[in-house]
Amino acid sequence: MQARKKRSRRPKPLPPDGLRLVYTDASCPTRPEDFAVTDASSDRAAVTADSVLRYIALHQGVNSPALARFFVKTMKTIARFTTELRYRGFIEFRGSLNKGGYFLMPTGLQYLEHPEETETFAPTRMTADLVLNFIRKHPGANHYAIAAEFKRTIKSVSRHTHRLRSRNKIEFRGTPRDGGFFALR
């Protein structure tokens, strides 16, 4: 039996002279002219969840690799944005992993039409009390939903939920995949 030949990975093409494309327009870009070229050392948070949502609204059924290519970001960065949008109820994923794509939900369309009317509250500090209040308002919320709401990492959220569980303020019901937190008392 012959050993399998390893495929070589080609490096991703970079914009000319080490420059990168940065999203600057408020509306979703559809042409290369809608991008501005800046130095790679400048603002790294140029792509936001809002710009990803606008792109999905224009291109229904787009998948993560296409989003990563369009915004010149890694899959991990795009996954963070799409996870946040999914838990806020703005988009949904339909289809299989290989042939699926993201589609806009009615709440996402409402947000795009009237962003000032949509609640976008994100506290500057996340405390155990704020997490407890969120769980009371949203019973069954999991770590990902809480992290998307507070714009924090899963590790940070799990630290607060562990503290609340040790004080018998919340409990976790269900399986790790489908379960969520519920407030006690």
PADRENVEX-290962 format. One record per atom (N, C-alpha, C, O): x, y, z. Coordinates in pm, whole numbers, plus 50000, padded with zeros to 5 digits. Layout:
% PADRENVEX-290962
XYZ...
//
This chain:
% PADRENVEX-290962
500844988250000500005000050000500885012450000501805013750081500595021349909501405033449897500935044149996499755045050028501875051850042501535063050131500845073950051501165076449934499915080250114499195090950048500085103050028500815106950118500015108749911500835120349881500215132649947499015135149933501025140050017500555151850088500355163349988501235166249907499205169649997498945181049909499615193349965499565196050086500225200749879500875213049927499835224149937498915225149855499995232250037499085243450056499685255949995500815259650026498935262149909499395274649850499075286049945497985286150003499965295349961499645306850048498555315349985498445316149862497745321650069496695330250019497305342449952498285347850001496735346749840497285358649775497035371049859495945372849913498045379549871497925391949946497675403449851498085402949735497025413949899496925425949817498335431249789499265427949863498505439449685499845443949647500555451649758499925459049833501875449749767502755456949860502375455250006502545464650084501865443650046501545441250186500355449150236500125449950357499585454950146498405462550186497225453150193497225442450132496215457050267495025448650277493795457150252493825469450265492715450550216491465457550190490715459250320490615449950400490165471050342489435474050464488075479650425487985488350339487045474550488485685478950464485485492850522485725495050640485025502350439484855516050488483455521450468483035530250543482715516650372481405522150341480355516950438480475505750489479315525050465478245520850557477355510350491476835501550560477165511150360476355501050292477275489550251478495491250242476685478050227477495466350195478145467950058477455471049961479445465950048480125467749920479835456349824479685444749865479745459649697479555449349596480635450249489480755441249406481425460949490482495462749392483805465449466483785470149580484925462649402486205465749467486385480549497487135484049588485725489349423485855503749448485265507749583485585518449635484405499249641483795502249770484745499749887484385501950002485945495149857486935492449961488015503149955488285508849849488635505650068489785514650073491005506350110490915497350194492125509350050493345502050079494095509650188494385521450173494425502750297495175508850406496325499950445496435488550397497175504850528498305497150576497815486150669496835488050741498465474650667498045463250748498175465850898497535458950977498975475550938499145478351080498035487351135497985489751256497155492351049496085501251095494965493251159495135481451191493825499551178492705493751252492365479751202492015477951085492465469851291492215455951252490745452251262490335442051208489945460251329488525456951348487665464151246486595469151279488115464651122487395471951019486125464650977485135471050942486125451450978484945443750943484155441351070484705436951171482845444151065481995442451181480905432351151480735428151036480185428351255479055419351235478005426051147477305419251072477885439251157476925446651076477265445550927476375443550845478555446850892478925445750752478725431450700478365429550584478965421450785478725407550746477225405350723476835398550629476395411150810474945409950795474475416250665473635410650596475015427950632474625434650506475035426350384474295425650286476195420050391476635411750280475725399550265475375395750153475345393350377474455381750371473085385850317472445378150246472635398050350471355402750299471385403950147470385400850081472505408250092472615409549947472865396149878472445394149764473545387049945473925374249885473365362849969474105356450045472075360249957471435349650035472055336249998472275333249881472335328050100472885314750077474405314450071474975304150034475055325450106476525325750103477075317450219476465316850326478225310950198478815302750303480015309750366480445320350318480545303950471481655310250545482925312150462483535322750471483345302250382484545304750301484395316550205485345324050183483205318250148482985329550059483035342750136483575352650086482485342850258482565354950341484015358050376484435369550371484795347750411486195349750448486995355150329487845363850347486725350050209487425355050091487035369450062487895377750029485745372650072485285386050039485855396450134486325406950090485835393650264486295403350363487795402150394488325409750475488485392750329489905390350350490185388350499491045394850558489435379050558489575375650700489705360550712489445353250616490095355850829490185341450852488795335750879487855343050910488695322650866487425315950893487035317651039485845318651071488015318051128487735319651271487065333151298486125333951377487545343551233486945356951250485535357151196484635362551261485325351451079483985351151019483055342851106481885346351123483545331751161482705323351248482255331051371481125329251417483115339651425482725347751541481565357051505480625358551582481655363351388480585372451346479285365051316478215369351359479365353951243478155346651207477505340351330476285339451337478315335851427477745330351551476985341051627475885338651676477575352951635476875363951703475565367151632474545369051698475575367851499474365371051423473315360051437472125362951442473755347451441472795336451458472125337051594470915335251603472885339651700472295340051833471455352451857470595352451945471675362951781470805374651790469545372751705468635380951711469495361951627468315358851548468255366251416467195367151355469385371651370469395379351245469585370551122469075373851015470305359351136470545350351024470335336051069470285333151189470205327050972470135312751003470925305250898471125310050786471385293350935472135284850843471205273850796470625266650877471065272450665470225261950607471075252950520471995257550453470735240150521471435230650435472455222550512472545223350634473225214650438474255206450501475515214850519475615226050469476475209250592477725216550615478445219750485479025230550471478435210450391479175212550266478425221150166479045228250087477105220550167476345227550064475355237650121474445241950051475535241450246474605250850309475075265150296476135268050241474235274150350474585288250346473775296050447472845290750508474135308650465473455317450560472355325150489472525329950377471215326350558470075333550504469595343750606469715341650727469055354750557468575365550642467235361750704466375356250636467065364750832465805362450903465025375550906465605386150882463715375150937462925387650944463475397751044463415409751019464015393051157464585402551255465825409351199466075420951229466595402251118467755408251055467365418850955468025429250945466285416250880465795426250785465285438550859465515449850815464585436450970464095447551051465255455851104465185468151106466335449151146467505456351196468145464751085468565476051109468215459150963468825466550853467985478650814468535489050775466655477450824465785488650786465745499450893465715511250861465725495451021465615504951133466605501251243466195496251347467905503651222468885499451324468755507151455469135502051560468215519251450468095527051574467015521651666467065524051786466025514251612464945508851694465305495451756464625490851849466345489051707466745476051759467625477851880468525486351882467365469851983468145470752106469555465352081469725453752046470545473952100471935469852082472735472552208473925475752200472105471352324472765474152451473845463952480473585451852479475045468652505476145459952544476905466852657477615476552632476755461952780477425468552891478945468252876479505459052816479595478352934481045478952923481695468253010482735462852973481105465253124481635454753212480615443653225479405446253231481085431553229480185420253248480385415153389481485411153426479315415253468479385410153605478475398153618477655395453529478605390953727477755379353750476295383553762475415376053720476035395353818474655400053831474025402853694472865399753671474805408753603474285411253468474015398053395473025396953322474885388253415474665375053353473415368553412472625362653338473225369753543472045364053607470775370753555469785363853528470775383953541469605390953486469315386553343468165384953305470375384653263470185380053126469565366153124468675363353043470025357253212469475343653217468025343853264467215335853217467685352853355466285354053398465395358653283464265353953269465895367853201465105372853087465075362852973464095362252898466135354852959466235345152850466525331252907467665326552898465515324652966465775311253022466185301452912465625301552802467155293252944467635283452846468805288552763469245281652671469305300552793470435306052718471695298052747471925293852861472495295852645473755288552665474925298352663474735310452648476145293052678477325301652682477445310352558477825322052567477125304752441477295312152317476335324052309476725334852265475095322052352474125333052350474535344152445474405355952413475025340452562475445350452661476675357952608476765370152621477615350652549478825356952495478485366552381479085377252371477525362752296477135371552187476445384152240476655395052186475645382752344474945394352401475915404352463475785416352442476875399252538477815408152608479075411052529479925418752572479205404752410480385406352326481665402952403482625410652405481645391352467482775386352545483125372252498482395366352419484215366952548484635353452509483865343052590483295346052694483865330752540483215319652608483875317252744483195314352842485195318452749485925316352875485475326352981485295322653097485295338752942484855349053036483435346053086483155347553205482565341852996481185338553034481165326453125480425326253224481965316353094481945304153176482445306953318482015300353412483335316553333483805320253467482635325653550482485322053667481805334353489480665340053562479575329553587478995329253695479305321053488478275310853509478715300653614477885295753690479995297453618480495288253722480305294353860479905287453955480595307253871480415314154000478945313954041478625311654158478045316353945476605316353976476125302254012475275300754100476655292153945476255278353977476745274354115476035267154186477935278654154478445275154287477655282154398477625277354511477025293354367476185300454465474725295954458473875301554527474425285854376473065280454358472075291154311470935291454356472525299754221471645309854161471085305054027469975308753988471865296753956471425291353827471755276553823472525271353903471125269753726471455255753700471445253353550470805260653475472175243153508472245239453368471365227453346471515217253415470435228353251469555217153219469765213153074469955221552987469735200053051469855195052914471245189752886472075188452975471475186752759472765181652716473715193352691473265204652672475015190852689475945201852660475685208452525475955220252507475175200752430474925206352297473625214352291473585224952229472565209352354471245215452340470735222052467469665228052464471465221252576470965226352703471205241152722471745248052635470775246052839470955260152870470845262653018470585253553096471055275153056471025279053197469635284253234468975290853155469225281053356467945285553410468185291153549468975285753627467495302153581467645308353712466845300453815465765295453786467405299353935466725292854047466125303754135466675314654145465015300554199464305309754291463675321154221463045329554285
//
